[in-house]
Amino acid sequence: MLVGLPGGCTVFERSQPLATVTIYGESDRADDAWFALVPLADPPEAVGFGADGVACLQGAIGSAVVRFDGVPGAGAIVREQVGIVVPEDAGDNVFWVSVAADGSLTSGDGVPVWWQGDPQVC
């Protein structure tokens, strides 16, 4: 069942098949760069990167990994999509995002070249 939220997002019940998502992020912005899985869960599966880090999220198969212009579920809107959640036996759900000081985004799949240390396992 989908339920509407402010900002045009939806919430789904957790009865759908889930997969784990790993997001590596870095941001040169003064405020946090927010990413979440859409449709939003209740509570949302989201992360705000203030510098660099890694997050483990769980989302429904087919959910989009997206960038928001603020805190997901609190009136923020989707800015752009960076990936899709696939079944864990169909591929890796590992994404990286890099937000420049001017707000421009680069993204990709897998562990980013700028990540220092061992890959994180969710």
C-alpha positions in Angstrom: 0.0 0.0 0.0 1.3 3.4 -0.9 0.7 6.6 1.1 1.4 10.1 -0.1 3.8 12.4 1.8 4.4 16.2 1.5 6.8 16.9 -1.3 5.3 14.4 -3.7 6.9 11.3 -2.2 5.2 8.0 -1.3 5.6 5.6 1.6 5.3 1.8 1.1 4.6 -1.0 3.6 7.5 -3.2 4.3 5.8 -6.3 3.0 7.7 -5.9 -0.3 10.9 -7.9 -1.0 13.9 -5.9 0.4 17.6 -5.6 -0.6 20.5 -3.9 1.1 22.1 -0.8 -0.5 25.5 0.6 0.3 26.1 4.3 -0.5 29.5 5.9 -0.3 29.2 9.6 -0.2 31.4 12.7 -0.1 30.3 16.3 -0.1 32.1 19.7 -0.3 28.9 21.6 0.5 28.3 23.5 3.8 25.0 21.7 4.3 24.4 18.0 4.2 23.8 16.3 0.9 20.7 14.0 1.3 20.1 10.7 -0.4 17.2 8.2 0.1 15.4 5.3 -1.4 12.1 6.1 -3.1 9.4 5.2 -2.5 10.1 6.3 1.0 9.7 3.9 3.9 8.3 4.9 7.2 10.7 5.9 8.7 12.6 6.9 5.5 15.8 5.0 4.5 18.0 8.1 4.1 21.5 9.5 4.7 22.9 13.0 4.8 26.6 13.3 3.9 28.3 16.3 5.5 31.8 15.2 4.5 32.5 11.6 3.5 31.1 8.4 4.8 29.2 5.2 4.0 25.7 4.2 4.7 23.8 0.9 4.6 20.1 1.2 3.7 17.3 -1.3 3.0 14.8 -0.8 0.4 12.2 -2.5 -1.8 13.4 -4.1 -5.0 12.9 -1.5 -7.8 13.2 1.5 -5.5 15.2 4.4 -6.8 18.3 5.8 -5.1 17.8 9.5 -5.3 19.2 12.8 -4.2 16.9 15.2 -2.3 17.2 19.0 -1.9 16.8 18.6 1.9 15.8 16.1 4.5 13.6 13.3 2.9 10.1 13.1 4.3 10.3 16.7 5.6 9.1 18.6 2.6 12.2 18.1 0.4 11.9 17.2 -3.2 13.8 14.8 -5.5 16.6 16.4 -7.5 18.0 13.4 -9.4 18.2 9.6 -9.5 21.6 7.8 -9.1 20.5 4.2 -9.2 17.9 1.4 -8.8 17.7 -1.3 -6.1 18.1 -4.7 -7.7 17.6 -8.2 -6.0 20.7 -9.1 -4.2 21.2 -12.2 -6.3 21.0 -10.1 -9.5 23.9 -7.7 -8.7 25.5 -5.4 -6.3 23.6 -2.5 -4.8 26.7 -0.4 -4.2 26.7 3.3 -5.3 28.9 6.3 -4.8 28.0 10.0 -4.8 30.2 13.0 -4.8 28.7 16.5 -4.3 30.8 19.5 -5.2 30.7 22.9 -3.4 28.5 24.3 -6.2 26.0 21.4 -5.7 26.9 19.5 -8.9 26.7 15.7 -8.5 28.8 12.9 -9.9 27.9 9.3 -9.1 28.6 5.7 -10.1 28.5 2.1 -9.1 30.9 0.2 -6.8 33.5 1.4 -4.3 34.7 4.9 -5.4 38.4 5.5 -6.1 38.5 8.3 -3.5 37.4 5.9 -0.7 40.3 5.3 1.7 40.6 1.9 3.5 38.8 -1.4 3.1 35.4 -1.6 1.3 32.5 -1.5 3.8 30.3 -4.5 4.0 26.6 -4.0 4.8 
